[in-house]
Amino acid sequence: MSVGVKTLKVKVHSKIDSYLESRGTTKAWVADRIGATRAQMNNWCKNENGYAISQPSVGYVLKMIKVLDCSIDELWELKEK
């Protein structure tokens, strides 16, 4: 029996920049605390045509929400295609 794989049709919008700005926190500060490079943080914050151009691994996401004491939906938003 063959099982088909269903592809999730969503895109992610990064809200990291606006969240950090509202808290007076920098991307460099977060990068240092979670062990990421500043280039990685910059890429995770960028949106192109309304959608994030890069997303961190689950490990970085978990570190980020712990360091910032926030929920995942404060940093990213799923947008259905």
Backbone torsions as a table, in degrees:
resi	resn	phi	psi	omega
1	MET	NA	127.5	-179.4
2	SER	-93.7	132.7	178.5
3	VAL	-106.7	123.6	179.0
4	GLY	-78.4	147.3	177.5
5	VAL	-100.2	125.1	179.7
6	LYS	-94.2	129.8	179.9
7	THR	-90.2	131.8	178.2
8	LEU	-75.5	124.3	-176.4
9	LYS	-101.1	71.8	177.1
10	VAL	-137.0	159.4	172.6
11	LYS	-124.4	162.3	-177.2
12	VAL	-115.0	133.9	175.1
13	HIS	-107.6	124.4	179.7
14	SER	-81.9	130.0	175.3
15	LYS	-114.4	14.6	-175.1
16	ILE	-60.4	-49.0	-178.0
17	ASP	-54.2	-50.5	-177.6
18	SER	-67.4	-35.1	178.2
19	TYR	-65.2	-47.7	-179.9
20	LEU	-62.5	-41.2	179.3
21	GLU	-61.4	-42.1	-179.2
22	SER	-65.5	-24.9	179.5
23	ARG	-98.1	-3.6	-178.5
24	GLY	68.8	31.5	-177.8
25	THR	-112.1	147.3	-179.4
26	THR	-101.8	157.6	175.6
27	LYS	-63.1	-36.5	179.7
28	ALA	-62.3	-41.1	178.8
29	TRP	-61.3	-46.5	-179.8
30	VAL	-64.7	-46.5	179.8
31	ALA	-55.2	-45.5	179.4
32	ASP	-61.4	-39.5	-176.9
33	ARG	-73.1	-29.9	-175.8
34	ILE	-102.6	-1.1	178.4
35	GLY	79.3	25.1	178.1
36	ALA	-103.1	163.3	174.6
37	THR	-84.6	161.5	177.5
38	ARG	-66.8	-33.0	177.4
39	ALA	-63.7	-41.1	177.2
40	GLN	-60.7	-47.5	179.9
41	MET	-59.4	-43.8	179.0
42	ASN	-58.9	-43.6	179.6
43	ASN	-65.8	-38.3	-179.9
44	TRP	-69.1	-22.1	-178.6
45	CYS	-90.0	-18.2	-175.1
46	LYS	-78.0	139.9	172.4
47	ASN	-119.8	139.3	175.3
48	GLU	-126.3	124.8	-175.6
49	ASN	56.2	32.2	176.9
50	GLY	88.9	-2.4	-176.6
51	TYR	-124.7	145.6	179.1
52	ALA	-60.8	135.9	-180.0
53	ILE	-84.5	-16.4	-179.3
54	SER	-154.4	143.2	177.3
55	GLN	-122.8	143.1	178.1
56	PRO	-73.4	163.4	174.6
57	SER	-68.7	164.5	-179.8
58	VAL	-57.6	-37.8	179.4
59	GLY	-59.6	-45.2	177.9
60	TYR	-67.4	-37.3	178.1
61	VAL	-61.0	-46.8	-179.1
62	LEU	-62.8	-41.2	177.0
63	LYS	-63.4	-42.0	-176.8
64	MET	-64.3	-46.3	-178.7
65	ILE	-69.4	-27.6	175.6
66	LYS	-71.5	-47.8	-179.3
67	VAL	-62.8	-40.2	-178.0
68	LEU	-87.5	-8.7	-178.5
69	ASP	52.2	56.1	-178.5
70	CYS	-139.3	178.7	176.8
71	SER	-101.2	160.0	-177.6
72	ILE	-62.1	-34.5	-178.6
73	ASP	-73.4	-8.6	172.6
74	GLU	-80.7	-17.0	-177.2
75	LEU	-108.1	-27.8	179.9
76	TRP	-140.6	155.7	177.8
77	GLU	-134.2	131.4	175.7
78	LEU	-82.8	135.9	177.0
79	LYS	-125.7	118.6	-179.9
80	GLU	-72.0	142.2	179.7
81	LYS	-78.1	NA	NA
